[in-house]
């Protein structure tokens, strides 16, 4: 059986708890071995990856479950957030829109939080 591939899109830091809860619930339902999950953040959503933020433990937990964390470079620039301010457990993508187009072209399921 092939894995379910899901990209969650978080654009607002205030929705961070919802995003993490949805991902945990999906893993419980379908099993981490059956999933490829990416959490794509842009806008203020990138703030959930701050080293001194409220989500460090949740990021660690989901990272250990195989979740990929992607952060929009354009959003970092716009918010004047340095890569060094962020947790190392993420990748930076040139643009969130480009990442979404690529994933959807590869038949990833899209969930906007």
C-alpha positions in Angstrom: 0.0 0.0 0.0 1.3 3.4 -0.8 1.4 6.1 1.8 -1.1 8.9 2.2 0.6 12.2 1.5 -0.8 15.3 3.2 0.4 18.9 3.3 -1.0 21.1 6.0 -0.9 24.8 5.3 -0.6 27.1 8.4 -0.7 30.8 7.6 -1.6 32.2 11.1 0.3 31.6 14.3 -3.0 31.7 16.2 -4.0 28.5 14.5 -0.9 26.6 15.5 -2.6 24.5 18.2 -5.3 23.5 15.7 -2.7 22.5 13.1 -0.7 20.3 15.6 -3.9 18.7 16.9 -5.1 17.9 13.4 -1.7 16.3 12.6 -1.7 14.2 15.8 -5.3 13.1 15.1 -4.4 12.0 11.6 -1.4 10.1 12.8 -3.5 8.3 15.4 -6.2 7.5 12.8 -4.0 6.3 9.9 -0.7 5.4 11.6 2.6 7.2 11.1 3.9 4.3 9.0 1.2 5.0 6.4 1.7 8.8 6.1 4.0 11.4 4.7 3.1 14.7 6.3 4.4 18.2 5.7 3.4 21.3 7.7 4.0 24.3 5.5 4.1 27.6 7.2 3.8 31.1 5.8 2.7 34.5 7.1 2.7 34.6 10.9 2.5 30.8 10.9 6.3 30.7 10.6 6.4 31.9 14.2 5.5 28.4 15.5 9.1 27.4 14.6 10.7 30.0 16.9 13.3 28.6 19.2 11.8 30.5 22.1 8.2 29.9 21.1 5.3 27.9 22.6 5.5 25.0 20.2 8.9 23.6 20.7 7.7 20.4 22.4 5.0 19.8 19.8 7.5 20.3 17.0 9.9 17.8 18.7 7.1 15.2 19.1 5.9 15.5 15.5 9.4 15.6 14.1 10.0 12.3 15.8 6.9 11.0 14.0 8.4 11.9 10.6 6.6 15.2 10.0 8.5 17.6 7.7 8.3 21.3 8.7 8.7 23.8 5.8 8.9 27.5 6.3 8.4 30.2 3.6 11.5 32.3 2.9 9.4 35.2 1.7 7.5 35.2 5.0 10.7 35.2 7.0 12.0 38.1 5.0 8.7 40.0 5.4 8.6 39.5 9.1 12.3 40.1 9.5 12.9 36.7 11.2 16.3 35.2 10.9 16.8 31.5 10.2 19.0 31.4 13.3 15.8 32.3 15.4 14.1 29.1 14.2 14.3 25.5 15.4 16.7 23.5 13.2 14.0 20.9 12.5 12.7 22.6 9.5 13.5 23.3 5.9 13.2 26.7 4.2 11.3 26.8 0.9 11.6 29.7 -1.5 7.8 30.3 -1.5 4.8 28.7 0.1 2.8 29.1 -3.1 5.5 27.3 -5.1 5.7 24.5 -2.5 1.9 24.0 -2.6 1.9 23.9 -6.4 4.6 21.2 -6.4 2.9 19.1 -3.8 -0.5 19.3 -5.4 1.1 18.4 -8.7 2.5 15.3 -7.0 -1.0 14.4 -5.8 -0.5 15.4 -2.1 -3.7 16.1 -0.2 -4.0 19.7 0.9 -5.5 20.9 4.2 -5.6 24.5 5.1 -5.6 25.3 8.8 
